Amino acid sequence: MKLIYVLVIALAITAGMVLPASAAGDPTVQISEYKVSPSIMMPDSLGTITIVVKNTASSATIKENAGVIANDFATTKVTDINVNIENVQLEGKGVLVISKDFERVGEIGPGQSLPLTFTIRAPTVTGMYYPEVWIDTTGGRSTRYPIPVNVNTPVGIQKKAIMIVESSLPDTVNPGDEIPVLLTVRNGGETSTDDVTVRINNVSSMIAPKKTDLYHLGPINANDSRTVNLVLLSDRNTPTGLVRVPVTLQYNWIDGSGHVETTSIDVLMKGKAELGFVSVDTSPRRVTANQPFDLTIRIENTGTGEAKQVVATTNLPMTGTTQSFIGKIKPGNDAPAVFSLDGALGGTYEYTTVITYVDDLGTHTISSKMSVRVIPEDNTGMLILLLLIIIAGGILAYKYWYLPKKNGAGALPWVKKN
């Protein structure tokens, strides 16, 4: 009978107890992330270490008394358990820790995180140092975590991606021409990039992309490159000289942070003069044999650049001025080349006119075959006068020589007879 009472009392005590959380659900903390700033410290310089403390537990199971029902003396309840952080400190291990310990931090719920920052001073000697983060929680549990601090050493350093844009295009461009451009985007760093885009900025109506102005290149690994073929359009009124076409390069570094660079396509615009013959005139209009005349040849510049040092020459077989110095002819203008010639015998003369000039692209020569008609000298007046003289002479001879000789002894009328 006493044994039955003992069992009843034991069951009653057991029914009033709450079982602890299962070991599988015990809350723990870990450092999920850390950052040393600057990433490479100079000797005896100040910096910071930022850590993120995270509660790794999501929930725990607890058994509570539910009475004696069908031989089941307890039920299982799922509940969240916080972790209580009592102290967080940083042991320098050669690094001077300036910040104090974080005491009585408090509870962190399941899956929650808490950032903490320590101020440090680097040692005076270069090298790799490993200060430790100590985290103490309620219940005697603790965490130790080393943080690497680089003091002016190349260990583990990787150069970030360095994007280099190179452009290949003609050395000189004539305003109004299309400009083929080959862009090369090269990664000169030691890490890859992602989502690389190139945009050609249209800053004026003088030079603009012929098609699209945006190019998606995707990722570019270290020491790798991508190329872009594009065509720029230029206006005929584009001023000569260096024209910069802005280029924007946008990409993401390996850590996900974005970066934007600006560069340019440098286009050297040089005007091209284009000379041509407009007209050929003479003064007087009708060139007569052995009479001096002026030969005027008009020269027009239909190009985009100024023609300088313009000289025209002819090979006419005549004496006089066969070379004409014109000087400058601006785009859209014309100028005369005047040759003063002493004349020649009648006939048609074939000749060649040669023009030499200089523009931004160098020295040029053009030529054209021409002809000029020289009318033979008109002697009709002299022939008529000579004919009149001959006729007058004949009449006089007939009247004063032939008739007297025929009618008399041959003596002239004013000669008296004996």
C-alpha positions as CSV (number, residue, x, y, z in Angstrom):
1,M,0.0,0.0,0.0
2,K,2.8,2.3,0.8
3,L,4.4,1.5,-2.6
4,I,1.2,2.7,-4.3
5,Y,1.3,6.0,-2.5
6,V,5.0,6.5,-3.4
7,L,4.2,5.9,-7.1
8,V,1.2,8.3,-7.0
9,I,3.4,11.0,-5.5
10,A,6.1,10.4,-8.0
11,L,3.7,10.7,-10.9
12,A,2.3,13.9,-9.5
13,I,5.8,15.4,-9.2
14,T,6.6,14.4,-12.7
15,A,3.4,15.9,-14.0
16,G,4.4,19.3,-12.6
17,M,7.8,19.3,-14.3
18,V,8.7,20.9,-17.6
19,L,11.4,19.1,-19.5
20,P,14.3,21.3,-20.8
21,A,14.8,22.0,-24.5
22,S,16.3,19.3,-26.5
23,A,20.0,19.5,-27.1
24,A,19.5,19.7,-30.8
25,G,17.8,23.0,-30.5
26,D,20.3,24.7,-28.2
27,P,20.9,28.3,-29.4
28,T,24.5,29.2,-30.5
29,V,26.2,32.3,-31.9
30,Q,28.7,32.6,-34.7
31,I,30.4,35.4,-36.6
32,S,28.7,35.4,-40.0
33,E,30.6,38.3,-41.5
34,Y,33.6,40.6,-40.7
35,K,35.3,43.5,-42.4
36,V,38.6,45.2,-41.7
37,S,38.8,48.8,-42.8
38,P,41.1,49.7,-44.4
39,S,41.7,46.2,-45.8
40,I,45.5,46.9,-45.8
41,M,46.6,49.0,-42.9
42,M,49.8,51.0,-42.7
43,P,52.0,50.6,-39.6
44,D,50.8,52.5,-36.6
45,S,47.6,53.6,-38.4
46,L,44.0,53.6,-37.1
47,G,41.3,51.3,-38.5
48,T,38.2,49.3,-37.5
49,I,37.0,45.8,-37.3
50,T,33.3,45.2,-37.8
51,I,31.8,41.8,-37.0
52,V,28.3,40.5,-37.4
53,V,27.2,38.2,-34.6
54,K,24.3,35.8,-35.5
55,N,22.1,33.5,-33.5
56,T,22.2,30.2,-35.5
57,A,19.2,28.6,-33.7
58,S,15.8,28.8,-35.2
59,S,13.7,26.9,-32.6
60,A,13.9,24.4,-29.7
61,T,11.6,21.6,-28.4
62,I,10.3,21.6,-24.8
63,K,8.2,18.9,-23.1
64,E,5.6,20.2,-20.7
65,N,3.1,18.3,-18.4
66,A,-0.2,17.6,-19.9
67,G,-1.6,15.1,-17.3
68,V,-1.7,11.4,-17.3
69,I,-3.8,10.6,-20.3
70,A,-3.6,7.2,-22.1
71,N,-0.3,6.5,-20.5
72,D,1.2,9.7,-22.1
73,F,2.4,12.0,-19.3
74,A,3.7,14.9,-21.4
75,T,3.3,16.8,-24.7
76,T,6.0,18.4,-26.9
77,K,5.9,22.2,-27.6
78,V,8.1,24.0,-30.2
79,T,9.3,27.4,-29.0
80,D,11.9,29.9,-30.0
81,I,14.8,30.4,-27.6
82,N,16.9,33.5,-27.6
83,V,20.6,33.6,-26.9
84,N,21.8,36.1,-24.2
85,I,25.2,37.6,-25.0
86,E,27.0,38.7,-21.8
87,N,30.2,40.0,-23.2
88,V,32.0,40.6,-26.6
89,Q,35.7,41.5,-26.5
90,L,38.6,41.7,-29.0
91,E,41.9,40.3,-27.9
92,G,44.6,42.2,-29.9
93,K,47.3,39.5,-30.4
94,G,49.7,42.2,-31.4
95,V,47.1,44.7,-32.5
96,L,46.2,47.5,-30.1
97,V,42.4,47.4,-29.4
98,I,41.2,50.9,-28.5
99,S,37.5,50.1,-28.1
100,K,36.3,48.7,-24.8
101,D,34.5,45.4,-24.4
102,F,30.8,45.2,-25.3
103,E,29.2,44.1,-22.0
104,R,25.7,43.0,-21.4
105,V,24.9,43.0,-25.1
106,G,21.5,41.3,-24.4
107,E,19.5,38.7,-26.2
108,I,19.4,37.9,-29.9
109,G,16.4,36.1,-31.3
110,P,16.7,33.0,-33.5
111,G,18.3,33.9,-36.9
112,Q,18.9,37.5,-35.9
113,S,22.2,39.3,-36.3
114,L,24.0,42.1,-34.4
115,P,26.8,44.2,-35.9
116,L,29.6,45.4,-33.6
117,T,32.6,47.6,-34.4
118,F,36.0,47.8,-32.7
119,T,38.6,50.6,-33.2
120,I,42.1,49.3,-33.5
121,R,45.6,50.6,-34.1
122,A,48.0,48.7,-36.3
123,P,51.4,47.6,-35.0
124,T,54.5,49.4,-36.1
125,V,55.9,46.2,-37.7
126,T,54.5,45.0,-41.0
127,G,53.0,41.5,-41.1
128,M,49.8,39.5,-40.7
129,Y,48.1,39.6,-37.3
130,Y,45.1,37.6,-36.0
131,P,43.3,39.3,-33.2
132,E,40.5,37.1,-31.7
133,V,36.9,38.0,-31.0
134,W,35.7,36.4,-27.8
135,I,31.9,36.1,-27.3
136,D,30.5,34.9,-23.9
137,T,26.9,33.9,-23.6
138,T,24.7,32.8,-20.7
139,G,25.2,29.2,-19.7
140,G,28.9,29.3,-20.0
141,R,29.1,28.8,-23.8
142,S,31.7,31.0,-25.6
143,T,33.0,31.6,-29.1
144,R,36.5,32.4,-30.3
145,Y,37.0,33.7,-33.8
146,P,40.3,35.0,-35.3
147,I,40.2,38.0,-37.6
148,P,43.1,38.4,-40.1
149,V,44.6,42.0,-40.2
150,N,47.0,42.8,-43.0
151,V,49.6,45.4,-42.0
152,N,51.3,46.6,-45.2
153,T,52.0,43.1,-46.7
154,P,51.1,41.8,-50.2
155,V,49.8,38.5,-48.8
156,G,46.4,37.7,-50.2
157,I,46.1,41.0,-52.1
158,Q,44.4,41.0,-55.4
159,K,44.3,44.0,-57.7
160,K,40.7,45.0,-58.4
161,A,39.6,44.9,-62.0
162,I,41.2,47.7,-64.0
163,M,39.2,48.4,-67.2
164,I,41.2,49.9,-70.0
165,V,39.4,51.2,-73.2
166,E,41.5,51.6,-76.3
167,S,40.2,53.0,-79.6
168,S,41.5,52.3,-83.1
169,L,40.3,54.6,-86.0
170,P,41.8,56.5,-88.9
171,D,44.6,59.0,-88.1
172,T,42.6,61.8,-89.7
173,V,39.0,62.2,-90.7
174,N,37.5,64.5,-93.2
175,P,34.3,66.3,-92.0
176,G,31.3,64.6,-93.4
177,D,32.9,61.1,-93.7
178,E,31.9,58.0,-91.7
179,I,34.4,57.1,-89.0
180,P,35.0,53.3,-88.4
181,V,36.0,52.7,-84.8
182,L,37.3,49.6,-83.1
183,L,36.9,49.8,-79.3
184,T,38.8,47.3,-77.1
185,V,37.8,47.0,-73.5
186,R,40.5,45.1,-71.5
187,N,40.6,44.0,-67.9
188,G,44.1,44.8,-66.6
189,G,43.4,43.7,-63.0
190,E,43.5,40.4,-61.2
191,T,39.8,39.9,-60.6
192,S,36.9,39.6,-63.0
193,T,34.1,42.0,-63.7
194,D,30.5,41.5,-64.5
195,D,27.8,43.3,-66.5
196,V,30.2,45.5,-68.5
197,T,28.4,48.1,-70.6
198,V,29.8,50.7,-73.0
199,R,27.8,53.9,-73.9
200,I,28.8,56.3,-76.6
201,N,27.6,59.7,-75.5
202,N,26.2,61.9,-78.2
203,V,27.2,65.4,-77.0
204,S,26.6,67.3,-80.2
205,S,25.1,67.0,-83.7
206,M,28.6,67.1,-85.3
207,I,29.6,63.5,-84.4
208,A,27.1,60.8,-83.4
209,P,26.9,57.0,-83.5
210,K,25.5,55.7,-86.7
211,K,23.5,52.9,-85.0
212,T,23.1,52.1,-81.3
213,D,25.0,54.0,-78.6
214,L,24.8,51.2,-75.9
215,Y,26.8,47.9,-76.0
216,H,26.4,45.1,-73.4
217,L,29.6,43.1,-73.1
218,G,28.8,40.9,-70.1
219,P,31.6,39.6,-67.8
220,I,35.3,40.2,-68.6
221,N,37.8,38.0,-66.7
222,A,41.2,39.2,-65.6
223,N,43.6,39.7,-68.6
224,D,40.7,39.2,-71.0
225,S,39.2,41.7,-73.4
226,R,36.1,42.4,-75.5
227,T,35.9,44.4,-78.8
228,V,33.2,46.7,-80.1
229,N,32.9,47.7,-83.8
230,L,31.0,50.9,-84.3
231,V,30.7,53.7,-86.9
232,L,30.5,57.4,-86.1
233,L,28.8,59.9,-88.4
234,S,30.4,63.3,-88.8
235,D,28.8,66.5,-90.2
236,R,30.4,68.5,-93.0
237,N,30.4,71.5,-90.8
238,T,32.4,69.8,-88.0
239,P,35.2,72.2,-87.1
240,T,38.7,70.9,-87.8
241,G,40.9,69.9,-84.9
242,L,40.6,67.4,-82.1
243,V,37.1,66.3,-81.3
244,R,36.5,64.2,-78.1
245,V,33.5,61.8,-78.2
246,P,32.8,60.8,-74.5
247,V,32.5,57.1,-73.6
248,T,31.0,55.8,-70.4
249,L,32.1,52.4,-69.1
250,Q,30.0,50.8,-66.4
251,Y,30.7,47.5,-64.7
252,N,30.5,45.6,-61.4
253,W,33.5,44.5,-59.3
254,I,33.7,40.9,-58.0
255,D,32.2,42.1,-54.6
256,G,29.1,43.3,-56.4
257,S,29.8,47.0,-56.1
258,G,29.3,49.1,-59.2
259,H,31.8,51.3,-60.8
260,V,31.7,53.9,-63.6
261,E,34.6,55.2,-65.7
262,T,34.6,57.8,-68.4
263,T,37.0,58.0,-71.3
264,S,36.7,59.3,-74.9
265,I,37.3,58.5,-78.5
266,D,39.6,61.2,-79.9
267,V,38.9,62.1,-83.5
268,L,41.3,64.3,-85.4
269,M,39.2,66.2,-87.9
270,K,41.2,67.6,-90.9
271,G,39.6,69.5,-93.7
272,K,40.0,68.3,-97.2
273,A,40.0,70.8,-100.0
274,E,38.5,69.7,-103.4
275,L,39.4,72.1,-106.2
276,G,37.8,72.0,-109.6
277,F,37.6,74.1,-112.8
278,V,34.5,76.3,-113.1
279,S,35.0,78.3,-116.3
280,V,37.5,79.5,-118.9
281,D,37.3,83.0,-120.4
282,T,39.4,85.3,-122.6
283,S,39.6,89.1,-122.8
284,P,38.9,90.2,-125.5
285,R,36.4,87.5,-126.1
286,R,37.6,86.9,-129.6
287,V,41.3,86.3,-129.6
288,T,43.0,87.6,-132.8
289,A,46.3,86.5,-134.1
290,N,49.3,88.5,-132.8
291,Q,47.1,90.4,-130.4
292,P,47.7,90.2,-126.6
293,F,44.9,88.8,-124.5
294,D,44.1,87.7,-120.9
295,L,43.2,84.0,-120.1
296,T,41.0,83.7,-117.0
297,I,40.4,80.3,-115.4
298,R,38.0,80.2,-112.4
299,I,38.8,77.6,-109.7
300,E,36.2,76.5,-107.1
301,N,36.7,74.7,-103.7
302,T,33.9,72.3,-103.1
303,G,35.6,70.5,-100.2
304,T,35.5,70.9,-96.4
305,G,39.0,72.4,-95.9
306,E,40.8,75.5,-96.9
307,A,43.1,75.2,-99.9
308,K,46.3,77.1,-99.3
309,Q,49.3,78.0,-101.6
310,V,47.2,77.6,-104.7
311,V,49.2,78.0,-107.9
312,A,48.0,77.5,-111.5
313,T,50.3,77.0,-114.5
314,T,49.6,76.5,-118.3
315,N,51.9,75.2,-121.0
316,L,50.6,77.4,-123.8
317,P,53.3,78.0,-126.4
318,M,53.0,81.8,-126.0
319,T,55.1,84.4,-124.3
320,G,53.7,86.3,-121.3
321,T,52.5,85.1,-117.8
322,T,52.0,81.3,-117.8
323,Q,51.9,80.9,-114.0
324,S,49.3,82.5,-111.6
325,F,49.6,82.6,-107.8
326,I,46.1,82.5,-106.2
327,G,46.8,82.0,-102.5
328,K,43.9,80.7,-100.4
329,I,40.5,79.4,-101.4
330,K,38.1,78.7,-98.6
331,P,35.4,76.0,-98.8
332,G,32.5,77.1,-100.9
333,N,34.4,79.9,-102.6
334,D,36.1,80.3,-106.0
335,A,39.0,82.4,-107.3
336,P,40.4,83.4,-110.7
337,A,43.7,82.3,-112.2
338,V,44.7,85.1,-114.7
339,F,47.3,84.6,-117.4
340,S,48.4,87.7,-119.5
341,L,49.6,86.4,-122.9
342,D,51.3,88.3,-125.8
343,G,49.4,86.6,-128.6
344,A,50.2,84.1,-131.3
345,L,49.5,83.1,-134.8
346,G,46.1,82.1,-135.8
347,G,44.9,78.5,-134.9
348,T,43.6,76.3,-132.2
349,Y,46.0,75.6,-129.3
350,E,45.7,72.6,-127.0
351,Y,47.2,73.1,-123.5
352,T,47.1,71.7,-120.0
353,T,46.3,73.7,-116.8
354,V,47.9,72.3,-113.6
355,I,46.8,73.4,-110.1
356,T,48.8,72.6,-107.0
357,Y,47.6,73.4,-103.5
358,V,48.0,72.4,-99.8
359,D,45.3,71.5,-97.3
360,D,45.3,69.8,-93.9
361,L,46.0,66.4,-95.5
362,G,49.0,67.5,-97.5
363,T,50.0,68.7,-101.0
364,H,47.8,67.9,-104.0
365,T,47.8,68.4,-107.8
366,I,45.0,68.4,-110.3
367,S,45.1,69.0,-114.1
368,S,42.8,69.5,-117.0
369,K,43.2,69.7,-120.8
370,M,41.9,72.8,-122.4
371,S,42.1,74.7,-125.7
372,V,42.0,78.2,-127.1
373,R,41.1,79.5,-130.6
374,V,43.2,82.3,-132.1
375,I,41.5,83.9,-135.1
376,P,43.9,84.6,-138.0
377,E,44.7,88.3,-138.7
378,D,42.1,90.0,-141.0
379,N,43.9,91.6,-144.1
380,T,40.7,92.4,-146.1
381,G,41.1,96.1,-145.7
382,M,44.7,96.1,-147.0
383,L,43.7,94.0,-150.0
384,I,40.9,96.4,-150.9
385,L,43.1,99.5,-150.6
386,L,45.8,97.8,-152.7
387,L,43.1,96.9,-155.2
388,L,41.9,100.5,-155.3
389,I,45.4,101.8,-155.8
390,I,46.0,99.4,-158.6
391,I,42.7,100.4,-160.3
392,A,43.5,104.1,-159.9
393,G,46.9,103.6,-161.3
394,G,45.4,101.7,-164.2
395,I,43.0,104.5,-165.0
396,L,45.7,107.1,-164.9
397,A,48.0,105.1,-167.1
398,Y,45.2,104.5,-169.5
399,K,44.3,108.2,-169.7
400,Y,47.6,109.9,-169.6
401,W,49.9,107.3,-171.3
402,Y,48.0,104.8,-173.4
403,L,45.5,107.2,-175.2
404,P,48.0,109.9,-176.0
405,K,50.4,107.4,-177.4
406,K,47.7,105.8,-179.5
407,N,46.3,109.1,-181.0
408,G,49.6,110.9,-181.7
409,A,53.2,110.5,-182.2
410,G,53.3,109.1,-178.8
411,A,53.9,112.4,-177.2
412,L,52.1,113.4,-174.2
413,P,49.3,116.0,-174.6
414,W,51.2,118.8,-172.8
415,V,54.2,118.3,-175.1
416,K,54.1,120.9,-178.0
417,K,54.7,119.8,-181.5
418,N,57.5,121.3,-183.5
